[in-house]
Amino acid sequence: MTTKKLSPRSWYWYTFFSFGIQGLFFSTWVSRTPEIQKLLGLDTAQMGLFTLAMAIGSLVGLLAAGRIIAHYGVRLVLISSYAIGAIALAFLGIFSQQGNLVLSTALLILVGMSGGAGGLAINIEGANVDRNSTKSLLPSLHGAFSLGSLIGGAIGTVAIVAGINVQMNFILMSIVVLLGTAFVLTKLPEESGKHVHDNMNTEEIRTIPSAKERRSVWREPQTLMVAFIVIGFNLAEGTASTWLPIALVDAGLSSAIATASFTVFAGAMAVGRLSGGLVVDKLGRSRSILLFGALTAAGILVVILTGFIALPLVGAALWGLGNSVGFPLCVSAVSEEPRLASSRVGVLWISSNASGITGPPLLGFIGQVAGLFTAFLVPFFLLMAGMAFNRATRTHTTVDARR
């Protein structure tokens, strides 16, 4: 297999930079959301529906990617999704600058499809790298995503201050993503994630899970409990990514300060993920999730109380630090048994995207009626509820019955 041609270190670093490219891509969109909202003339509730287009596209991309990965591997899906997403982002900048809501919505769906397919593929690749190491590597791989988000958010902040419009910002960053795709993603193992090969022997065919077995993961108590935890962490992260800059602008802060808060959030995410492996190796996966969940809740509360204590940057830092390792540790929890690992990761990714579909419009409507800071209580309480199922993240490999 092609994976043997790469050393474990090289495989890790190519995967690391692939995560980083995705973070750069996503944060470029997030950093300009307050301006896009104004360019398209949307109120808070309408902006929630607009961002719903990205979540729907993400779910479509996710559902389509699983079977493609099984037949053609992770690399093909990553290259295709990153390239399509970069081109769609460039045109999104053009049409949002023109105030064209219809075409901007269509392009946002394409951006979401890219994120859904690419997100599933890169998490499967990350789980493969993590499983082949004695150390906890998934947090640091997701840290690369946060580093990319930090860089993209910082560039967005500088672009706003320098007067660079949304169109130019998106076009330039799309070129960067395309170059990164050409020089990094093409180096990933060709057959990683592929379960169906030519000239398979009988024993290899027997290891391929049937459709019934893949569906059965939706009835596994551990997988479902971990998925519920993922929903809380994902909604908390998505809330910060979509609504944090807008909420702070609505509270009277400047666009630059609001975008800087998201940059602090992304930076704290990066720090938490890059150093989180050490914490996990010390405390264990289950205790680490409890610790970081508490930090996330504290950060959300500080942001909600911005009108009283005026510490949005501190709140964003705690929010990002706490939110940093929740999802990667949940992926690790369901990936211990490799045969159905892809299917279980798919459950987490679908659950994550389901919260992405319902979250933006729900928070948008609550924000329209009661204010976005009140809407932030939804991810706060959902995250706290998920901690009740934390036992599901303990190390205990799910054993396939046929073995």
N, C-alpha and C positions, 0 to 999 in steps of 0.2 A: 504493500500500500504506500501511497505517496507520503503519508504522515511519517514514515520511517526515514525519509530523506531529510527531514528537519530535525535538528536537535531539540530537546524539550525547551531549552532556553530560547531558541529562535522561534519556535512555535508560540511560546508565551508572548514574545515581544511583537510579533506580527498580529496576534490577537489583541494585544494591548492597544496598539495604534489603530486597529480597526474599530475598537470601542471608542477611542478618542475622536475619530472622524465622525462617528454618529453623534457624539455629544456636541461637536462643533456645528454640525448641520442643524440640530434641533434648537440649540440656544440662539442661533442666528434668527430664527423665526420668533422665539420668545422675546428677545430683546427689543423687538420693534412692534410688539402687539398693541401697546397704547396708541402708537401712531397709525397703525393699520385700522384700528377701531375708528379713529377720527377720519381717516381717508375714506372709509366706506360708510361713514355716517351712522354707526351702530350704537344703540344704547347698551346697557349692561346685559339685559336679558337677550337681546339680539346677538351680542357678541358670544354669549354662551351657546346659542344655536349655531353660530358660524363655526366655532371651534368644534362643535359636534361633528362637522363634516370630516375633520381630521381623524376623530375617533372611529367613525364609521369606516373610513378608508383603511385605517389601521387594522380593524377587525377583518375586513375583506382580505387584505394582504396576508394576515396571519393564517387564515383558514386555507388560503391557496398555497402557502409556503411549505406546510408540513409534508405533503405528498411529493412536492418537487425536491425537497431536501433528501427524502428517502431514496429517490431515484437518481438524482444528479449531484447531491452533496451540498454542503454549506457554501462553498466558495462561489458557485454559480449564482446562487440566490443573493448573496451579499453584493457581488459585482453588479448584477442587474438592478437590484433595489436601490443601491447607493447612486448609480448613474441616473436612473429615472428620477429619483428624488431630487438630485441636484438640478436637473433640467427643469423640473416642475417648480422648484423654489425660485429659480431665476424668473420664470414667467409669472409666478405669483407676485413677485416684487413689481414687475412691469404693470400688471393689471390692477393691483391694489393701489399703485400710485395714480392710476387713471380713474380710480373710484368705481371700477367695474366689479360689482358684487357677484354676478352670475359666474363669470370666468374665474374670479378669485376663489369662489367656493369649489368649483370643479378642480382647480389646481391644488387646493388644500386637501381634497380627497386623495389626489395622486401622492401628495407629500405624506399623507397618513398611510397609504398603502405601502409606500417605501419603508416607513418606520415600522409598520407591523411585520412585514416579511423580513426585513433586515434585523429587527429586534429579536424575533424568534431564532433566526439563524445564528446571530452572534452570541446569544445566550446558550444555545446548544454547543457552539464551539468553545465558549468559555467553560461550560460544564465538563466538556471533554478534557480540556487542559487541566482543570482543577482536579478531576478524578485521577489523572495520571501523575499527580504530585502528592507528596506527604504533607505539604503545607496548604493552608487555606489561601488559595489564589484568586477566587472569584471576587472578593471585596476589592482587591487592587485592580483587577480588570475593569470592574465597574468604576473604579477610581479614575481610570483613563477616560471613561465617558464624562465624568465630572470635570476632569481637566479640560477636555474639549469644550464642555459647557462654559467653564470659567473663561477660556480664551474667547469663545464666541460672544459671551456676555460683555467681556471687556471691550472687544472690538465694536460691539453695538453701542456701548456707552461712549466710546471715543467718536464713533460715527455721528451720534446725535450731537455731541458737543461741537464737532467740526462742521456740522450742517450738511453731512452726506445723507441724501435721501434714501428711502427704503429700497427703491429700485436698484440703485447702484450698489448698496450694501449687499443685497441678495445675489446680484449677478457676480460680484467679486468672490463672495464666499462659495458660490456654486462652482466656480472655476477651481477653487482650492480643494473642494470635495472631490471633483472629478480627477484632479491630479493625484490626490491621496489614494483614490480607488485604483488608479493605474499603477502606482508604485508600491502599494502596500497589500491590498486585497488579493492581487494576482499571485502573491507569494504564499498564500495559505495552502494547506494540504488539499489537493483536488478531491480526494475521496472521503474526507472527514464528514461524518454525519450520514454518509450513504449506506443504506442497508441492502439495496438491491444491486447486485453486480452481475456482469456477464460471467458465464462459466462457473457458477456457484455449485459447490458439491452438496451432497445431501445434508451433511451436518450443518453447513452454513445456512441452508434453506430452513432447517428446523429452528434456527435461532431467530428468524424473522417473526415478530409478533403478528398474530392475525388481527383482522379488523375488530373482532369481538374482544380480543385481549386489549387492544388499544382503547376501545370504548370503556372497558371495565375500570380503567383508572379513575373514571368519574364517580365510581362508587366506593373508592378507597377512603376510609375515614381520615387517615393521616394526610393524604393529598388534599382533601377538601378543607381540612382545618388549616393547613399551610396556605391554601388559596385564599381563605378568609383573612389571614394575616396580611397577605400580599395586597389584598384590596385596600386595607387601611393604609399601608405604607404608600401604595401607588396613588391613592386619592390625595394623600398629604403632599406627595411630590408634585402631582399634577396641579394641585391647587396653587402651590407656590409658583410653578412654571407658567400657568395661565393667568392667574388672578393677582398674584402678589404685586407686580408693578402697577397694574390697573387700580388695585385697592389703595395703594399708597398715593397715587396721583389723585384719586377721588378724595383722599384725606387731606389734600392741600399741598403735598410735596411735589417737587419738580420732577419732570420726566427723567432727568439725569440721576437724581437721587433714587427714584423708584427703580430704574434700571440697575443702578449700583447695588441696591438691596438684593436684586436677583443675582448679581455677580457675586456678592458675599455669600448668598445661599449656595451657589454653584461651587464657590471656593471651599466652603465648609464641607460640602459633599465630597469634594476631591480629597481633602485632608482626612476625613473620616474613612473613606474607602481605601486610600493608600496606606493608612496606618491601621485600619480595622482588622487586618489579618493577624496582627500581633495581639490585639485585644481578644479576638476569637480563640487563638491558640492558648491564651492564658485563662480565659473565663469559660470557654466552651460556647457552642453555637446558641443554645437556648438562653443562657444567662446574658449573653451579648445582645440578643434581640430585645430582652427586657430593658436592659440599660439604654440602648439606643432609642427604643420606643418612648421611654420616659423623657429623654432629651428632646425628641420631636414634639411631644406634647407641650413641654415647657416653652419651646420656641414659638409654637402656634399661639399660646396664650400671651406671650410678650408682644407679638405682632398685633393681636386683637386689642390689646391695651395701649396701642400707640397713642391714642388721644389723651391718655392719662400720664403715661410715663415717657413717651416719645423716644423709644429705643428700638426703632424698626431694624436697624443694622444688627443689633445684638440678637433680636428675635430671629432674624433671617439666618444668622450664624448658628444658633442653637437648632433651629429647624433643619438646616442643611446637614449639620453634623449628626443629628439623631437619625435623619432619614437616609443616611449614607449606605448602611449595610443591610437594611431590612430585606430588600428584594434579592440581592445576591445570596444571602444566607438561606433564604427560603428556596431558591433554586438549588443550592447545595443540598438542602434537606431532602429533596425529592429525587436527587440524581445519584444516590449512592448505589443503586442497582442499575447497571448500564442498559439492560435489555429494553426496559420500558421508560428509561430516563427521558427520552425525547417526548414521549406522550405525556408524561407528568409535567415536564417543563411547559408543554403546550397548554395544559390545564391552567397553570399559573399565568401564562401569557394571555390566554383568553379571559381569565378572571380579571387580570389587570386592564385589559382593553374594555371589558364590560363596564368597569368602574369609570373608564375614560369616556365611554359613551354617555352614561347617565350622569356623571359628575359635573361636567361643564354647564349643561343647561340647568341642572338642579341648583347648583351654586349661583348661576346667573340669575335665575328667578328669585331665589332667596335674597341675593344681593340687591336686586331691583326693588324688593319690598322692604327689606329690613337692613340693608347695607352688607357689603362684602365681609366685613369683620364678623358679623353675626353668622354669615354663611360658613366661615372658617371653623365654626364649632362642629360642623358635620364630620369632616375628617378627624377632628380631635376625638370625638366620642367613638367613632368607628375604629380608630386606631387603638383606643383603650379597650374596646370590646375584643379585639383580636388578640390581645395579650392573654386572655383567658384560655386560648388554645395553644399557648406557647409550648406545651409539652410535646406537641407534634413535631417540633423542630429538633428534638434530641436525636443523637446519633443512634439509629437502629435501622439497619439495612432491610428494605422490603424484599423478601425472598420470593422468587418466581416459583409457583407451585410445581411446575414440571421439572424443577431441579431438586 
